[in-house]
């Protein structure tokens, strides 16, 4: 998709942040192209997320 809807970009930028990637549409496309993308999402260890990352995602992505 060349130009996705803004909510899709916001969501995928948040996912990129959680995986320590650059928060951009280009990186989002790379992430989704990974065959193990859904496995990584399902097995993501939320209990070990640093508070700095939690605050970043809350501040930048939860209001959308």
Secondary structure, DSSP 8 states (H G I E B T S, - for coil): --S--HHHHHHHHHHHHHTT---SHHHHHHHHHSTTHHHHHHT--GGG--HHHHHHHHHHHTT-
